[in-house]
Amino acid sequence: ILRSAAGTVGLLGNFYALDRMMVADANMLNKLAPFFTVIVSVFLLKEALKLPQVLCILTAFVGTLFVIKPGMTGMPLGPALIAVLGGAGAGTAYSIVRYLQKRGIPGPFIVFFFSTFSCAAVLPWVITHYAPMEGWQLGYLLLAGCFASVGQFAITAAYRFAPAREISIYDYSQIIFSTLLGILFLNQLPDRWSFVGYAIIIAASVAMFLYNGRRAEKEPGA
């Protein structure tokens, strides 16, 4: 239930931000999830958090300031903060997935429970705010659901076979796709400050990934 609730918060936060921000910016803020995963893993999985990891997390949050640009025009602060909340929900959910997998809970059951929970959670809103769709819209919605399902199975399997700290870096490939697709299909080009923020956050992610790799080699079980 906790995994599903956190995951639902992550989804809703991301969808809300995507509807009100540039796609690349919303996805970048959602990609703070791995940092929240590391933070939650300290309490949930008892994975030790070292000073270099703390510095990487702080650096990543500095990067978010370049993306959000508080006090500057052009960036809706409310949706940006909700995007960060979505990243926190997703990161918490990933840590709980790792916790459940280590205790033998099958991945397909976790995905099924999450999907059922999220559908039930938003069903009242869907009923009271129903809007008819055209055929092409329904088609896109079904495609989104298919790709999301594949992603859920893939990431659940990933957290089954490897610690959270080793997987986080690969999630950032989504930024490349979201930026390119936003430019090609939505005519959305992030400004230079957003690109600076992207670079800082990704650099912090790479640094944490490399540090965790070296640490795991020196300390088996770390």
C-alpha positions as MATLAB code, in Angstrom:
seq = 'ILRSAAGTVGLLGNFYALDRMMVADANMLNKLAPFFTVIVSVFLLKEALKLPQVLCILTAFVGTLFVIKPGMTGMPLGPALIAVLGGAGAGTAYSIVRYLQKRGIPGPFIVFFFSTFSCAAVLPWVITHYAPMEGWQLGYLLLAGCFASVGQFAITAAYRFAPAREISIYDYSQIIFSTLLGILFLNQLPDRWSFVGYAIIIAASVAMFLYNGRRAEKEPGA';
ca = [
       0.000    0.000    0.000;
       2.807    2.423    0.851;
       4.576    1.670   -2.422;
       1.372    2.195   -4.371;
       0.478    5.419   -2.542;
       3.963    6.870   -3.083;
       3.935    5.786   -6.720;
       0.513    7.343   -7.287;
       1.727   10.646   -5.820;
       4.720   10.420   -8.137;
       2.531    9.836  -11.191;
       0.031   12.574  -10.392;
       2.790   15.063   -9.634;
       4.528   14.282  -12.912;
       1.341   14.413  -15.001;
       0.290   17.690  -13.379;
       3.682   19.249  -14.124;
       3.744   17.927  -17.708;
       0.427   19.648  -18.330;
       1.680   23.009  -17.050;
       5.416   23.098  -17.770;
       7.792   22.372  -20.593;
       8.125   18.619  -21.014;
      11.903   18.623  -20.569;
      11.742   20.744  -17.381;
       8.994   18.600  -15.853;
      10.889   15.398  -16.619;
      14.139   16.790  -15.261;
      12.530   17.680  -11.939;
      10.905   14.262  -11.819;
      14.383   12.769  -12.288;
      15.215   13.860   -8.752;
      13.594   10.539   -7.832;
      16.919    8.632   -7.597;
      18.207   11.115   -5.026;
      15.083   10.626   -2.946;
      15.589    6.880   -3.423;
      19.011    7.118   -1.823;
      17.648    9.217    1.056;
      14.744    6.859    1.757;
      17.022    3.818    1.427;
      18.986    5.072    4.422;
      15.944    4.653    6.652;
      14.154    1.796    4.930;
      17.000   -0.418    3.735;
      19.653    0.700    6.225;
      22.000    1.614    3.369;
      24.670    3.928    4.781;
      24.816    7.478    3.409;
      28.316    8.922    3.118;
      29.519   12.519    2.792;
      30.139   12.342   -0.995;
      26.554   11.149   -1.458;
      25.265   14.030    0.662;
      27.260   16.481   -1.459;
      25.849   14.956   -4.659;
      22.300   15.278   -3.327;
      22.859   18.915   -2.354;
      24.404   19.614   -5.770;
      21.392   18.089   -7.492;
      19.048   20.355   -5.561;
      21.140   23.360   -6.577;
      20.575   22.203  -10.142;
      16.832   22.254   -9.575;
      17.047   25.963   -8.758;
      18.377   26.617  -12.268;
      15.483   24.660  -13.723;
      12.810   26.203  -11.485;
      14.385   29.695  -11.562;
      12.596   31.019   -8.449;
      11.776   34.686   -8.689;
      12.371   34.773  -12.440;
       9.654   35.084  -15.050;
       8.504   32.252  -17.237;
       8.584   29.379  -14.748;
       5.357   28.413  -12.931;
       6.582   27.814   -9.375;
       3.556   25.791   -8.223;
       3.784   23.120  -10.940;
       7.578   23.031  -10.487;
       7.241   22.261   -6.774;
       4.602   19.638   -7.541;
       7.040   18.103  -10.043;
       9.629   17.875   -7.252;
       6.978   16.286   -5.025;
       6.313   13.815   -7.813;
      10.001   12.964   -7.887;
       9.954   12.433   -4.128;
       6.981   10.092   -4.438;
       8.634    8.114   -7.223;
      11.931    7.863   -5.332;
      10.151    6.631   -2.215;
       8.265    4.071   -4.278;
      11.496    2.743   -5.813;
      13.028    2.205   -2.385;
       9.958    0.331   -1.218;
      10.090   -1.823   -4.371;
      13.638   -2.805   -3.427;
      12.471   -3.570    0.129;
       9.634   -5.772   -1.137;
      11.819   -7.574   -3.658;
      14.365   -8.450   -0.998;
      11.536  -10.130    0.908;
      10.449  -12.270   -2.011;
       7.390  -10.362   -3.227;
       7.011  -11.138   -6.974;
       7.529   -8.210   -9.341;
       4.331   -8.802  -11.359;
       2.284   -8.700   -8.145;
       3.870   -5.377   -7.169;
       3.051   -3.912  -10.580;
      -0.500   -5.292  -10.505;
      -1.140   -3.954   -6.990;
       0.226   -0.535   -7.898;
      -1.810   -0.336  -11.110;
      -5.004   -1.385   -9.326;
      -4.398    1.021   -6.440;
      -3.670    4.014   -8.684;
      -6.737    3.336  -10.840;
      -8.980    3.046   -7.772;
      -7.472    6.206   -6.265;
      -8.280    8.407   -9.271;
     -11.567    6.735  -10.255;
     -13.788    9.180   -8.291;
     -12.160   12.130  -10.091;
     -12.498   10.410  -13.467;
     -16.215    9.825  -12.876;
     -16.994   13.332  -11.647;
     -14.822   15.095  -14.270;
     -15.379   12.834  -17.254;
     -14.620   14.340  -20.660;
     -15.323   12.411  -23.890;
     -12.332   11.738  -26.116;
     -11.939   11.491  -29.851;
     -10.603    8.313  -31.420;
      -7.063    9.588  -31.900;
      -6.917   10.783  -28.284;
      -8.008    7.372  -27.049;
      -5.351    5.793  -29.242;
      -2.618    7.982  -27.753;
      -3.897    7.237  -24.263;
      -3.717    3.499  -24.895;
      -0.195    3.853  -26.260;
       0.818    5.802  -23.156;
      -0.606    3.029  -20.987;
       1.249    0.342  -22.947;
       4.594    2.100  -22.711;
       4.038    2.878  -19.020;
       3.283   -0.785  -18.331;
       6.470   -1.896  -20.069;
       8.396    0.684  -18.054;
       6.884   -0.518  -14.779;
       7.813   -4.136  -15.437;
      11.315   -3.146  -16.526;
      12.089   -0.928  -13.556;
      10.589   -3.424  -11.100;
      12.836   -6.139  -12.541;
      15.835   -3.798  -12.374;
      15.360   -3.120   -8.674;
      15.044   -6.838   -8.106;
      18.494   -7.600   -9.485;
      20.504   -4.577   -8.362;
      20.663   -2.065   -5.499;
      18.944    1.270   -5.980;
      22.271    3.107   -6.014;
      23.433    1.217   -9.115;
      20.319    1.806  -11.222;
      19.623    5.502  -10.772;
      22.001    6.770  -13.454;
      20.236    4.933  -16.274;
      16.952    6.682  -15.586;
      18.428    9.920  -16.913;
      18.367    8.703  -20.506;
      14.709    9.755  -20.419;
      15.790   13.399  -20.368;
      17.379   13.050  -23.787;
      14.214   11.579  -25.257;
      11.848   14.045  -23.573;
      13.917   17.047  -24.683;
      14.154   15.864  -28.295;
      10.469   14.934  -28.478;
       9.480   18.238  -26.879;
      11.462   20.131  -29.515;
      10.217   18.032  -32.435;
       6.523   17.701  -31.597;
       5.706   20.480  -29.104;
       8.099   23.208  -30.259;
       9.428   23.499  -26.698;
      13.055   24.565  -26.399;
      14.364   24.922  -22.822;
      16.281   28.113  -22.022;
      19.974   28.198  -21.158;
      19.357   28.187  -17.409;
      17.357   24.989  -17.710;
      20.211   23.373  -19.622;
      22.605   24.495  -16.884;
      20.314   22.858  -14.333;
      20.130   19.678  -16.410;
      23.934   19.534  -16.563;
      24.317   20.043  -12.803;
      21.745   17.405  -11.896;
      23.107   14.857  -14.363;
      26.690   15.565  -13.241;
      25.662   14.974   -9.633;
      23.986   11.736  -10.691;
      27.081   10.527  -12.525;
      29.278   11.450   -9.560;
      27.040    9.511   -7.176;
      26.928    6.558   -9.553;
      30.739    6.426   -9.800;
      31.176    6.849   -6.057;
      28.690    4.100   -5.267;
      30.417    1.800   -7.727;
      33.833    2.312   -6.131;
      32.368    1.976   -2.661;
      30.661   -1.302   -3.554;
      33.966   -2.689   -4.837;
      35.783   -1.798   -1.613;
      32.967   -2.731    0.781;
      31.097   -5.889   -0.215;
      27.466   -5.517    0.844;
      27.657   -1.721    0.883;
];
